[in-house]
Amino acid sequence: MSRIALFVFLSLLGLSSVGAEDPYLFFTWNVTYGTISPLGVPQQGIFINGQFPGPNINSTTNNNIVLNVFNNLDEPFLLTWNGIQQRKNSWQDGMPGTNCPIAPGKNFTYHFQVKDQIGSFFYFPSTGMHRAAGAFGGLRINSRLLIPVPFADPADDYTVLIGDWYTKSHKALTGLLDAGRSIGNPAGVLINGLTGKDNAPLFTMEAGKTYRYRICNVGLKVSLNFRIQSHLMKLVEMDGSHTVQNDYESLDVHVGQCLSVLVTANQEAKDYYMVASTRFTKYSLAATGIIRYAGSVVPPSPELPKAPVGWAWSFNQWRSFRWNLTASAARPNPQGSYHYGGINITRTIRLSSSVGLVNGKRRFALNGVSHVDSPTPPKLAEYYSIADNVFKYDSISDDPPVTNAPITVAPNVLRATFRDYIEIILENPERSIQCYHLDGYSFFAVGMGHGKWTPASRRTYNLLDAVSRHTIQVYPRSWSAIMLTFDNAGMWSLRSEMWERHYLGQQLYVSVVSPARSLRDEYNMPDNALLCGDVASLPKPPSYV
């Protein structure tokens, strides 16, 4: 395609303002149903270009991704890009609060830039319970050649997608939730769509060389522990940040999180199992995958490395994670040049989860409100200035309601002042672990503790080298504290990554509006944006300038 033709094509897509000097990656994805049997039970899965899991996206910092998705399912469909910040561009976030879904038999072209990011991420379907059927895959962002990386280039780079798995179809799981019931416990665990010891080797290593493994928990519900027989793993990156490089025998990977480790092939030349097994559950499920040393004909030992036990071990491991202050990230300047601990907090938001019955059906809530998607995505309603017809801002307060307060079902949209530095406390009064993700940002996970958070809890915060990331766990009857500057204008999903909880309302959207209404702060709605609900027939608002 010539540069002139490319410019015309991108202008039609509304891309002219998105880093036209940076390289473009073009993809065409066909989303279809197909039969899969990862646990030996035939079931309906969702394929991308005939693949389960879906294809990996291999990009470099500041690449522009143009991805045309054809929906061949019998239901509306969307993809979201877990951890991709979509700077000034929540139009591409792919959540039901920002985008109208792709109707059956139709297509939509995403076009976004992986601006100023590096690291390991993944994509997945955000509509309904499609995540339980597939259509997820890895998304890596490599550093630019001139940006120093705090470790030598690995011999190869492998993506490892781990997650719990259900043998019920996504439609059956949807039916259970719509009836007010739970989806129950998963039937197994998968590693790259597989579970058993009899599969062919997933990866090959040559003796003496070092390899990068990007491990993402793409499941629905359960934290998993990952380990490799007889090999240490050197943690180097998590959720897009370089970390202090410590060695681990095993790592807890919570739902929605990604870790990068370096593994050196320094053992006897044979096959070895990698293991992903459930954590914090009364039941035990595991999957294995084989790593083969080149030329090996020796099978792996049947004795699998044991998983750690208990919450305290996991909490102490989290405390060992530190931001690498001297390493560069997407830009040449060191990560530690941003002194987040010295910024004054302008607002504190405490969010507490709850579960209860509404009209006899189970719902999950944040501060007493259980989110429900509206026919008109809140981002579109806001852009078209009809928000009052679709949802009510700030239906929750900055503090949890009194215990046992009734749950209200409504769109849950919280306003945040552009560029405010905000502290968010995620409180978990329940007896199971939870995980939260925030689109559009990375945040500093500065603290965790048991019991209820109080202002005195700030004395325990790490204000120097907490890892900047996008997903954080909250242990049972505990709290986690995050801090960030809301400097990315748009409408952003803050959600439980436990998809049953998400589906039944444990989520909200944060509206961040720039008062300047300027292209400096946010891109215009793209010309190819899908319209639905109350905005379907409205004239397009004036463009930003």
Phi, psi and omega in degrees: 000129180291161180298324179292314179298321179297318180298317179297315181299314182291327178296321177297329179274359182077029185259003190298338182265003186254094170036059185295344180280344183269154183298154178247142173242127183248135179224148169234122184240129174255120182261122185221163169276157174195166181266130177231158178218058185296333178250019178087359180247117179300134179209164179280125176243171177246124183253151167242118184052039177078007184250140171223119349302174183287172181294149174281145171257121181248104186234176178231151180318131177075003172300146172262127182253124178241112192228111183266115184254121175258121182267104177259017176276177176259016181222155174300153190213144173216151170245142173237162193240090191298111178098347176282123193282343177049055184305125180061019194214052178294351175302337183255010188289334174075024174256153181299342177276350181241333187231141166288142182289159176280119183291156176305136180080003181246176178223162176212140180256113171283145175211111184213163181246135176274071191285126173051042177228151170224163169121198190244127184217181174208164175243160178198163178282133184262353183273133175051226178251026180302332180301334180283355184244353180127215181061027174246157180192170182279151177222109180251147175238109180280153175288149174294154188300327184272357180265122181294140178247138188280029173199158181291153178302129179287162178294329175201170188226116188243141175258129181236107180261114180247150179179155173290164185212142178248143177272348172287146179291162178297330179289323177294319178295321176299317179299320178297313182293319179294335178274000179087014181254171178269155175280354176074199182272150177294162180269343182185189179231144179240149168239114184050044175081004183234164184225332196260171181280348186268001180284159176294158179304139178276326184219155178235138176234146173262137183307135177088349182261161182246140186233150176259130175243122177258112189250120181236135174270104184259015186283189184260333198213325199247134169293145182232148173256134183243137181203161180232129179310127169064010182234137171276153178242125178264112180289128181234342184201145172214132176049035174092011177234140172286138183248163167299136192268096176251154178265140181225143173280329177206159183224133171280128178239114184271161187303128179093353184263153175230138176233146172246133178230154171256132180235125179261132180280079186242021180247181177304140183285095180205193176266150179223147176271137159260146189230136169235122184224155185293148177237148172062034179233156177282344177253164181233120177231147181209155171232153177231156173216150185262132168254126184250130168287137183306129179086358183291141170235011182260122182291161179289157176295138178288350181275109183276145175296140184281150176276153174293166183236138170093164181282324186298321178300314182294318179297317180293326176296317178302321181295338180279347180283128181224145176289134177280101188290335184264349181278147171281155173251249180277341181242164184295331184292146181297149177304322184288358177289348175264110185265079186295331184290346181262005182269136180286133177285127179261345182200143175240127179242121176256121180245122180241134180277156174207161178225142180190183180257136173235117185053039176080003182240147184290135175220151172248151186216161168240122183050039172088357179244128178258114187292142171227135179291139178263156178302333175253115179304134181307326179298316179292320178299320179293316182296324180271005177061036175237027184304321183298337179276348189244319183206170178246126176293150169053049177285350172245158176265177181281358177231148180297152176287174178297156181302143178068019175294144180296152179269133176255134178260117183191161170303133185246101183235121182252134177269138173234137180287132182305126177074011172288145175263114193240140174258128178241126177255121179258113185253135181238097180277002186265176187263009177237154181291152176230160177224137179236145178230144175238121175286157172083353188211165156243151182231165177263117179276089194273339184198157173214153177192162179273150179085206182266144176286142170226164176306331178294341179296339180297338179295342180265000185292148170267105183257016181244306189220040171292143183288134174278121186207182185241351182222135183222142177273155174231115184289162184302138178050044183219182179223156170229142181243134177233155178224144177194160172263124180276077185250011180246100184296140179151191177244120192234136181280126167246116194215157165289135176274351170285110198289336172297314178295317179301312182300325183263020164113358182275074181195164172205172174242141176254119178268119179240107185248128174280126180296342183284341186045059189232148174296344174298329187250334183203142178282155173294158171301129182294152182297334182266011181301137175284138180245145181204174177060221187287347182260359188303325184245012181276149175293149183291134179295164178299147180287156170292158179235000000 
